[in-house]
Amino acid sequence: MSDLLLPEKDARPWLPAANVTALATLNEYDIPLAGLIEQSGTTFLYVCLLGELEELNIWAYSRPSQPERDQLTSLTDDDLAAAIDAALADRVLVVALAHDHQLVNWVRIDAGVEGPLALAKRFVDQMRRRLEAEQREVDELERQQALASR
Amino acid sequence: LPAGGGGVLAGDELVDIEAREIGDEEYVSHYGSRLSGQPVFRDRPRQKDHDALSAILGQVTAAEARRRVRQAGSPTGDDGVRYARVGDLRVQGFTVTHSPWPRNTKHVSIRYPGGWDNAVAGTFNACFGTPEWYEGSEGGH
């Protein structure tokens, strides 16, 4: 049993791996935006953090405690929105990027109480650093290749 | 389970929300965004995922519409809403049903009983008025 969701590339963000089962949808607007899912016996909350109407969107996957699950399944509207925020706080999350409703990449983020918007920003910053590191690696490989071919 | 559907909860009970009938004289609000530069109001479902478009029951402000859709952040001038009379949608062949979700108990599903092609998308758009964009207050409807 893992504390963190294990996503799969190209999976739907609201059903993020072949071994995930949908338990409940909490919100939907054209597509599922928040809900509870199960993977290997563990219940996770998924929620779209950013890009609900856009082609690119950012999703968070959290493992709620039983009291948090009780809140998530009993509250409505703004109270539920607050409970979702709380279930994203003070824990390690999987935060993922999706394009055209397919997961592209993801990282682990140790979340505090910064809220979903700041979480999305941290994710973007982390992805940018990762891309910059990969770019440096590519540049170095190209430099070595150029040196070798002289 | 709510009328919008809710998957299968094992060991938990999801809050029960009653769907209600929607009268022809009522309005729905359609949330849109110009966050990506151009105004986006979806006018057809992504048929590989869903057979319906979403809207919000009643005439809600852009701020409320945003709050019911987006989890993060506060309303900005990029948040918009447009309104349609339910009877106007129905006379064009669309079905409009209340399909509440716990996070948005005013959720409405709009379906079309045939192929949702460009002509249907145009008819759908024509049912709605001019978008109203958030201007920094909760005023309006």
Interface residues (C-beta under 8 A of the other chain):
Chain A: R12 T21 A22 L23 A24 T25 L26 N27 E28 Y29 D30 I31 L33 A34 G35 L36 E38 V47 C48 L49 L50 E52 L53 E54 E55 R69 D70 T73 S74 L75 T76 D77 D78 L80 A81 I84 D85 H101 G115 P116 L117 L119 A120
Chain B: L1 G4 G5 G6 G7 V8 L9 A10 D12 E13 L14 V15 I17 Y31 G32 S33 L35 S36 V40 R42 P45 R46 D49 H50 L53 S54 R67 R68 V69 R70 Q71 A72 G73 W101 P102 R103 N104 T105 H107
